[in-house]
Amino acid sequence: MTMGSLIALVDRLVGQPERDWLEFKEGLADADLLGKHLSAVANAACIRQQDFGYVLIGVRDADRAIV
């Protein structure tokens, strides 16, 4: 994946509402909590028949600003 395609993906995702397979986190320093979130999002993506699940760390949930 190129830097340009990664930026385009993040731009597309931050324009969408949060879903069970797409989460926005301003920060997530706890490794155990991160593992739980990643597992939950991956399971939700599978259940919803999505190719991928996403946890975007560094995105403020309230206004989708990249912090």
Sequence and secondary structure as in RCSB ss.txt:
>XXXX:A:sequence
MTMGSLIALVDRLVGQPERDWLEFKEGLADADLLGKHLSAVANAACIRQQDFGYVLIGVRDADRAIV
>XXXX:A:secstr
  HHHHHHHHHHHHTS  BTTEEEES    HHHHHHHHHHHHHHHHHTT S  EEEETB TTT  B 
